[in-house]
């Protein structure tokens, strides 16, 4: 009986420590010629970087929340190539719409919006090296445990494929000013962010501590 209980306990422990499985559902945003040209122009005008294709060299993972309450509304906000009206805080810098490579719903379902290395505008100064993960939620709609597990799966997947050095929350991006990865040419082009929340970042960092990823410098 004791051996049977120990065996069951071992199975439960192994199950609880199992790493989350990385599965995505394709939900591509528009990436037409207009978005391609806007992306290349962003790289050149904001970063002084000229490329033939809008691709990145991933070094950083940036976690976000959408501040939009539903998956479809979050997707619809990022889908057009051009930034919609009402974004005066960033609209003066470029007409390119914001986006990320991944979008995570409240139940933890992961949607792939763009290929990993396709350029996306989601974090000032670091887009040339950063893969973004948006999570449906906000300060009033804190991210869920299912989203925490999904973000862990994404981080582990990306760390296994690329030379990822940093894992940060969007609110931490300004710590990179002056860093070699920071490329924004306008020192006054900054916004204040709080996503995805300090508690969420503490939790995700504990879960992926074994990867040895750094926080902001």
Secondary structure, 3 states (H helix, E strand, C coil): CHHHHHHHHHHHHHHHHCCCCCCCEECCCCCCHHHHHHHHHHHHHHHCCCCCCCECCCCEEEEEECCCCCHHHHHHHHHCCECCCCCHHHHCCCCECCCCCEEECCCCCEEECCCCCECCCCCCCCCCCEEEEEECCCCCCCCCHHHHHHHHHHHHHHHHHCCCCEEEEHHHHHHHCCCCCCCCCCCCCCCCCCCCCHHHHHHHHHHCHHHCCECCC
